[in-house]
Amino acid sequence: MVNTERCINLAKVPKERFLPEERPPLAMLPEHGYWRPEPSALLKARPNWPEFGALEFKNVNMHYRPDTEQVLHDLSFKINAGEKIGIVGRTGAGKSTITLCISRITELLSGSILLDGVDITKERLQDVRSRLTVIPQDAMMFTGTLRFNLDPENKVSDAEIEDLLRRAELGNILDADPKGLEQEITENG
């Protein structure tokens, strides 16, 4: 019954707000290869955006669905580039909701979120999500190789991935299996 309830609740979640140019043509379904829209004006002008990581919430108001109570009320704060912060609060205070807003899993009622001066609520969903990483408290790995989990679009060389893992002091993951990046990830980790 719990799974049925989850499915019903999932069906009620509003669809994401895609722009028409973000939808692949019918001829480019997954069996025809990976499709990517033309670069946006933002990424043409600033191919390395976000360059610094300054984040600002300006009068953000948000609710999960039209029939639910508002959960963020005029939230405003600024995190300067290079700053490390911690967000603390009781369960239900809105900590996870902030990350959902940044990744645009939920859309705002009003307000704006600026990332290096760009209002991410007005940019293409793919542009925003392809440039951000959110690490949830309950991280999940997909079945496949470690390499696929770290670089699913195969944009980075093995050497770069290995270097980054070692710099992040995660070299033990590579050393634990002789297959290195090609080690298989299963449901049990």
C-alpha positions as CSV (number, residue, x, y, z in Angstrom):
1,M,0.0,0.0,0.0
2,V,2.9,2.4,0.7
3,N,4.3,2.0,-2.8
4,T,0.8,2.6,-4.3
5,E,0.5,5.8,-2.2
6,R,4.0,6.9,-3.4
7,C,3.0,6.3,-7.0
8,I,-0.3,8.3,-6.5
9,N,1.7,11.2,-4.9
10,L,4.3,11.1,-7.7
11,A,1.5,11.4,-10.3
12,K,0.4,14.6,-8.5
13,V,3.8,16.3,-8.7
14,P,3.7,19.2,-11.3
15,K,5.7,18.7,-14.4
16,E,9.0,20.5,-14.8
17,R,8.9,23.8,-16.7
18,F,10.9,23.0,-19.8
19,L,11.3,25.5,-22.6
20,P,10.2,24.3,-26.1
21,E,13.8,24.2,-27.4
22,E,14.8,21.9,-24.5
23,R,12.6,19.1,-25.7
24,P,14.3,16.6,-28.1
25,P,12.8,16.0,-31.5
26,L,10.9,12.7,-31.7
27,A,13.7,11.3,-34.0
28,M,16.2,11.8,-31.1
29,L,14.7,9.4,-28.6
30,P,17.3,7.5,-26.4
31,E,17.7,4.7,-29.0
32,H,19.0,7.2,-31.5
33,G,21.7,8.6,-29.2
34,Y,22.2,11.3,-26.7
35,W,20.5,14.6,-27.6
36,R,21.5,18.0,-26.3
37,P,19.9,21.3,-27.3
38,E,21.9,24.1,-28.9
39,P,24.0,26.1,-26.3
40,S,21.9,28.8,-24.7
41,A,22.8,32.5,-24.9
42,L,24.1,32.3,-21.3
43,L,26.4,29.4,-22.0
44,K,27.6,31.0,-25.3
45,A,28.5,34.2,-23.4
46,R,29.8,32.4,-20.3
47,P,30.8,28.9,-21.2
48,N,32.3,28.3,-17.7
49,W,29.3,29.6,-15.8
50,P,29.1,29.4,-12.8
51,E,32.7,30.6,-12.5
52,F,32.8,31.5,-8.8
53,G,29.9,30.0,-6.9
54,A,28.3,33.1,-5.3
55,L,24.7,32.3,-4.4
56,E,21.9,34.6,-3.4
57,F,18.3,34.0,-2.5
58,K,16.1,37.1,-3.0
59,N,12.7,37.1,-1.4
60,V,12.1,33.4,-2.3
61,N,8.6,32.1,-1.8
62,M,7.8,28.5,-2.5
63,H,5.2,25.7,-2.0
64,Y,5.4,22.1,-3.2
65,R,2.0,22.1,-5.0
66,P,-0.7,24.6,-5.5
67,D,-2.9,22.9,-2.9
68,T,-0.2,22.8,-0.2
69,E,0.9,25.4,2.3
70,Q,3.7,27.8,1.5
71,V,7.0,26.4,2.9
72,L,9.4,29.3,2.2
73,H,8.4,32.8,3.1
74,D,10.5,35.7,1.7
75,L,13.7,33.8,2.2
76,S,16.8,36.0,1.5
77,F,20.4,35.3,2.1
78,K,23.7,35.6,0.3
79,I,26.7,33.3,0.2
80,N,29.8,34.8,-1.2
81,A,32.1,33.0,-3.6
82,G,34.4,30.6,-1.8
83,E,32.5,30.7,1.5
84,K,31.6,27.5,3.2
85,I,28.4,27.6,5.3
86,G,26.3,25.2,7.2
87,I,22.5,25.3,7.3
88,V,21.1,23.9,10.5
89,G,17.5,23.6,11.8
90,R,14.9,21.2,13.1
91,T,13.3,18.7,10.8
92,G,10.9,20.4,8.4
93,A,12.7,23.8,8.8
94,G,13.5,24.0,5.0
95,K,17.1,22.9,4.8
96,S,16.4,20.3,2.0
97,T,13.9,22.6,0.4
98,I,16.6,25.1,-0.3
99,T,18.6,22.5,-2.3
100,L,15.4,21.5,-4.2
101,C,15.0,25.2,-5.2
102,I,18.6,25.5,-6.3
103,S,18.3,22.4,-8.5
104,R,14.9,23.6,-9.7
105,I,13.2,20.4,-8.6
106,T,10.6,22.7,-7.2
107,E,9.7,26.0,-8.9
108,L,9.3,29.3,-6.9
109,L,6.1,31.2,-6.4
110,S,8.1,34.4,-6.4
111,G,11.6,35.7,-5.8
112,S,14.8,34.8,-7.5
113,I,17.9,32.7,-7.0
114,L,21.1,34.2,-8.3
115,L,24.2,32.1,-9.1
116,D,27.1,34.2,-10.0
117,G,24.6,37.0,-10.8
118,V,22.5,34.8,-13.1
119,D,18.8,34.3,-12.1
120,I,18.6,30.5,-12.4
121,T,14.8,30.6,-12.3
122,K,14.9,32.2,-15.8
123,E,17.5,29.9,-17.4
124,R,17.1,26.6,-19.1
125,L,16.6,23.7,-16.8
126,Q,19.3,21.6,-18.4
127,D,21.8,24.5,-18.2
128,V,21.2,24.9,-14.5
129,R,21.2,21.1,-13.6
130,S,24.3,20.4,-15.8
131,R,26.3,23.0,-13.9
132,L,25.3,22.0,-10.3
133,T,25.9,19.1,-8.0
134,V,23.7,18.4,-4.9
135,I,24.9,15.7,-2.6
136,P,21.9,14.6,-0.5
137,Q,22.2,13.3,3.0
138,D,21.2,9.8,1.6
139,A,23.4,9.6,-1.4
140,M,22.5,7.1,-4.1
141,M,24.7,5.3,-6.7
142,F,23.3,3.9,-9.9
143,T,24.0,0.4,-11.0
144,G,26.9,0.4,-13.4
145,T,30.6,1.3,-13.1
146,L,32.1,3.8,-10.7
147,R,33.2,5.7,-13.8
148,F,29.6,5.9,-15.1
149,N,28.4,7.1,-11.7
150,L,31.0,9.9,-11.6
151,D,30.8,11.0,-15.3
152,P,27.7,9.6,-17.0
153,E,28.2,11.8,-20.1
154,N,31.8,10.5,-20.5
155,K,33.2,14.1,-20.7
156,V,36.3,13.6,-18.5
157,S,39.3,11.4,-18.9
158,D,40.0,8.5,-16.4
159,A,43.2,10.3,-15.3
160,E,41.2,13.4,-14.4
161,I,38.6,11.5,-12.4
162,E,41.3,9.5,-10.6
163,D,43.2,12.7,-9.8
164,L,40.0,14.4,-8.4
165,L,39.2,11.4,-6.3
166,R,42.7,11.3,-4.8
167,R,42.6,15.1,-4.2
168,A,39.3,14.7,-2.4
169,E,40.9,11.9,-0.3
170,L,38.7,9.3,-1.8
171,G,41.5,7.3,-3.4
172,N,40.6,4.4,-1.2
173,I,37.6,3.8,-3.4
174,L,39.9,3.2,-6.4
175,D,42.3,1.1,-4.3
176,A,39.6,-1.2,-2.9
177,D,39.0,-2.9,-6.2
178,P,41.6,-3.8,-8.8
179,K,39.2,-2.7,-11.5
180,G,39.5,0.9,-10.3
181,L,37.0,3.1,-12.2
182,E,35.5,0.1,-14.0
183,Q,34.4,-1.6,-10.7
184,E,30.7,-2.4,-10.8
185,I,28.4,-0.6,-8.4
186,T,25.5,-2.7,-7.2
187,E,22.4,-1.9,-5.1
188,N,24.3,-2.8,-1.9
189,G,27.1,-0.4,-2.7
